[in-house]
Amino acid sequence: MHQTPTLPKTPPIGVSATLVQGDTDVIEREPEEVESAEEASGVESFHFLEEHSDVTYQGGFTTILAEDSEENSIRRRVRQGEGTYRDKGTSLTCTWEEDQPAGPVHIDYPSGAKYVGESDGVLYHGQGRYTWADGSWYEGEWYKNKIHGKGKYCNKDGQMFEGIYYSNTGPGLP
């Protein structure tokens, strides 16, 4: 049976992010330092700090208040709009809403596998196409990260199967 990975986990930009501007300037910026409307949103590249040093994000962002209390209002930078997240050879391109993937996603995995379709922000969910590294593919309905519903499967030899799939089982699947 082919193994289907989940969507890559994306750490929040969070309290601190290294902001990469152009090819050379790297500055650290705390969200509290973002004060003007001009700095509150835009398109830039981020490298995550410390344990996420090899993780990058390039795309839209905005700044939101993390707490509603007037005394403790903390601004937090979040991914917003079109952007690409990269981690250890995996890239996730989608529209972001308050730091979460929203709408259709395009994921390329280091193995050569890819997924293009709907998600619930964490799992493949809805309509989508998953292509394994060997060239075989499934296109159709997904439910909570499982091939589930009407769909088509094409194996690496080009044999096409169509039907109803249930919890990663169905016509043609190994």
SEVOLUM-839990 format. One line per field, with one value per residue (C-alpha): residue number from 1; y, x, z; residue in one letter. Coordinates in pm, whole numbers, plus 50000, padded with zeros to 5 digits. Layout:
REM SEVOLUM-839990
i: [NUM;...]
yy: [Y;...]
xx: [X;...]
zz: [Z;...]
aa: [a;...]
REM end
This chain:
REM SEVOLUM-839990
i: [1;2;3;4;5;6;7;8;9;10;11;12;13;14;15;16;17;18;19;20;21;22;23;24;25;26;27;28;29;30;31;32;33;34;35;36;37;38;39;40;41;42;43;44;45;46;47;48;49;50;51;52;53;54;55;56;57;58;59;60;61;62;63;64;65;66;67;68;69;70;71;72;73;74;75;76;77;78;79;80;81;82;83;84;85;86;87;88;89;90;91;92;93;94;95;96;97;98;99;100;101;102;103;104;105;106;107;108;109;110;111;112;113;114;115;116;117;118;119;120;121;122;123;124;125;126;127;128;129;130;131;132;133;134;135;136;137;138;139;140;141;142;143;144;145;146;147;148;149;150;151;152;153;154;155;156;157;158;159;160;161;162;163;164;165;166;167;168;169;170;171;172;173;174]
yy: [50000;50346;50559;50900;51167;51441;51810;51943;52094;52468;52641;52982;53287;53361;53598;53637;53585;53663;53882;53844;54150;54111;53891;54039;54220;53995;54155;54019;54191;54138;54174;54450;54664;54668;54994;55162;55053;55033;54766;54578;54384;54316;54051;53940;53631;53478;53232;53076;53096;52839;52491;52593;52747;52555;52651;52943;53128;53370;53553;53768;53847;54066;54167;54085;54152;53831;53945;54170;54328;54694;54658;54347;54397;54196;54214;53893;53857;53584;53446;53597;53575;53386;53230;52934;52752;52533;52278;52011;51984;51996;52304;52405;52681;52809;53098;53160;53291;53391;53155;52851;52701;52783;52671;52463;52362;52256;52038;51901;51636;51554;51201;51351;51292;51580;51673;51937;51990;52078;52043;52127;52302;51985;51688;51615;51666;51723;51692;51640;51462;51282;51163;50915;50927;50623;50818;50642;50876;50901;51178;51216;51248;51255;51234;51313;51221;50899;50809;50791;50838;50851;50861;50730;50552;50503;50269;50318;50096;50322;50092;50304;50211;50403;50351;50405;50401;50344;50433;50389;50073;50032;49947;49907;50030;49803]
xx: [50000;50126;50181;50013;50184;49989;50027;50359;50333;50395;50527;50371;50577;50504;50668;50995;51099;51407;51301;51505;51490;51640;51947;52161;51989;51878;51716;51533;51207;50976;50605;50572;50803;50551;50370;50274;50008;50279;50460;50142;50115;50302;50506;50844;51056;51097;51346;51222;51455;51623;51471;51316;51631;51599;51235;51144;50830;50799;50475;50207;50176;49979;50001;49723;49663;49729;49538;49234;49336;49434;49714;49859;49806;50074;50108;50187;50298;50107;50109;49824;49752;49954;50278;50514;50640;50953;51092;51358;51277;50898;50721;50363;50211;49864;49656;49708;49449;49585;49885;49684;49663;49325;49171;49357;49715;50007;50262;50587;50768;51142;51059;50907;50549;50303;49952;49732;49386;49171;49265;49122;49449;49603;49482;49396;49021;48784;48886;49251;49518;49809;50096;50345;50716;50676;50427;50111;49832;49491;49246;48915;48764;48965;48828;49053;49371;49230;49139;48766;48480;48459;48791;49037;49366;49633;49922;50281;50215;49932;49641;49340;49090;48775;48526;48436;48722;48690;48958;49256;49120;48954;48996;49361;49521;49804]
zz: [50000;49917;50225;50212;50423;50597;50521;50652;51001;50982;51291;51355;51275;51638;51878;51692;51333;51131;50844;50526;50302;49959;49945;50220;50508;50792;51094;51396;51472;51767;51682;51942;51727;51442;51504;51180;50933;50664;50866;50959;50632;50313;50136;50267;50334;50677;50821;51142;51442;51665;51627;51292;51140;50811;50764;50539;50434;50147;50089;50244;50611;50844;51208;51451;51819;52010;52320;52354;52685;52638;52896;52736;52365;52188;51815;51634;51272;51086;50733;50533;50160;49900;50019;50012;50320;50286;50530;50457;50088;50126;49992;50064;49851;49933;50055;50426;50672;51014;50989;50867;50516;50361;50035;49775;49854;49636;49816;49671;49879;49862;49739;49422;49542;49526;49630;49470;49609;49906;50271;50608;50700;50842;50636;50274;50276;49982;49617;49532;49333;49495;49275;49421;49333;49103;48885;49003;49111;49271;49190;49365;49710;50033;50385;50683;50496;50352;49994;50048;49800;49421;49244;48988;49045;48781;48866;48749;48445;48327;48423;48515;48787;48872;49148;49511;49760;50133;50390;50154;49991;49652;49285;49185;49508;49624]
aa: [m;h;q;t;p;t;l;p;k;t;p;p;i;g;v;s;a;t;l;v;q;g;d;t;d;v;i;e;r;e;p;e;e;v;e;s;a;e;e;a;s;g;v;e;s;f;h;f;l;e;e;h;s;d;v;t;y;q;g;g;f;t;t;i;l;a;e;d;s;e;e;n;s;i;r;r;r;v;r;q;g;e;g;t;y;r;d;k;g;t;s;l;t;c;t;w;e;e;d;q;p;a;g;p;v;h;i;d;y;p;s;g;a;k;y;v;g;e;s;d;g;v;l;y;h;g;q;g;r;y;t;w;a;d;g;s;w;y;e;g;e;w;y;k;n;k;i;h;g;k;g;k;y;c;n;k;d;g;q;m;f;e;g;i;y;y;s;n;t;g;p;g;l;p]
REM end
